[in-house]
Amino acid sequence: MLSICEIFYSLQGESTYAGLPCIFVRLAGCNLRCAWCDTTYSHAEGQPMSNDTILQQIQSYPARLVEFTGGEPLLQKTELLPLLDRLHQAGYTLLLETNGSISLQGLPDYLVAIVDIKCPDSGVWKSEAELGAWTNNLPYLRPQDELKFVLCSRKDYLFATDFIRQNKLQTHQIIFSPVRERLAPTQLASWLLEDGLPYRLQLQLHKLIDLK
């Protein structure tokens, strides 16, 4: 059984798959409390659902792209892996959005992980030592995995660019997503253009077109 917050159908909005119809399975529970979190309702206890029930709901939608998100889906990693295998065997393309604080070791090769590297203004780490959870995960990244940085400030931007450079992550797809209430997209765009960095600026497409 998995603890599920919600299952819904929308457009993918925050990866290189942005713009594609996608079925979202939002798992309940999160081990972090980001200052800018826009899905705090997912922190609460969810509804227990069997893999058969989840699969039936997924199959009721016409898309072939499925994203598991949260909350933090890897809190239920042991229970989640068998469902991923069934969906893979059924021919679905599978994405998993994770906050990066839980080990990525053992994820199947057919899965694309979208890993959120937390910046200082997220408020989830208070010292360089606490950043170790994310750094320790880097050896488990696969070529297909994508890295997302949610940015609130110039400090976040400088942290992200330094983190990518120091850890030699340039070969991955890199996504910079501004918290629009705190960092204007035009400001972030000007920094990227000034520095000539080949990173993708993304504006949460699903919110711009007022979909869930």
Salt bridges, closest charged atoms under 4 A:
GLU6 OE2 - ARG26 NE 2.80
GLU6 OE1 - LYS212 NZ 3.03
GLU14 OE2 - LYS148 NZ 3.42
ASP38 OD2 - LYS207 NZ 2.43
ASP52 OD1 - ARG86 NH1 2.78
GLU97 OE2 - LYS148 NZ 2.38
ASP116 OD2 - LYS118 NZ 3.05
ASP121 OD1 - LYS155 NZ 3.49
ASP145 OD2 - ARG142 NE 2.69
ASP162 OD1 - ARG165 NH2 2.38
